[in-house]
Amino acid sequence: MSKRQSTNRVSSEEIQGEGSYVILRQMTFGTVLEAMKKSEDGKSKPTEEKAFTEKLLRDAVVEWNWVDDAGALLSLPSEGLEIESLLTSEIMWLVEQITGKEKAKNLS
């Protein structure tokens, strides 16, 4: 019997350094479209944008070995990580990985 491949491991060395990784749960096409729409229309309020990003990260990030500036392991978004503690570049990178937006750009 076939088994749906719903997670993938992504190297995050470019954003978190050597040996870092993230295991992401693939999003449904509907969630990806919603994320892309929010990033393109620019009409959502900052609080709505933050809430959507938090939900996206909680749902998608299954595992990682990311650390803070002191080298301490960061909690997962689903385990209470405050997204404000992430760098803007880290959040942008995660959203691109989750939505596949960067892959889609490269295919066109």
Residue pairs with C-beta under 8 A, 6 or more apart in sequence:
5 26
6 25
6 26
7 23
7 24
7 25
7 26
7 62
8 23
8 24
8 26
9 21
9 22
9 23
10 21
10 22
10 23
10 24
10 97
11 20
11 21
12 20
12 21
12 22
12 64
12 66
12 93
13 19
13 20
14 93
15 89
15 90
15 93
16 66
16 67
16 90
19 65
20 64
20 65
20 66
21 64
21 65
22 61
22 63
22 64
22 66
22 94
22 97
23 61
23 62
23 63
23 64
24 60
24 61
24 62
24 97
24 98
25 59
25 60
25 61
25 62
26 60
27 35
27 56
27 59
27 60
27 98
27 99
31 56
31 59
32 98
32 99
32 100
34 52
35 52
35 56
35 95
35 98
35 99
36 99
36 101
38 44
38 48
38 49
38 52
39 95
39 101
44 52
50 83
53 83
53 91
53 95
54 77
54 83
56 95
56 98
57 77
57 81
57 83
57 91
57 94
57 98
58 77
58 78
59 78
60 94
60 98
61 76
61 77
61 78
61 94
62 76
63 76
64 74
64 76
65 73
66 73
66 74
66 90
67 73
67 74
68 74
68 85
74 81
74 85
74 86
75 81
77 83
83 91
86 94
95 101
96 102
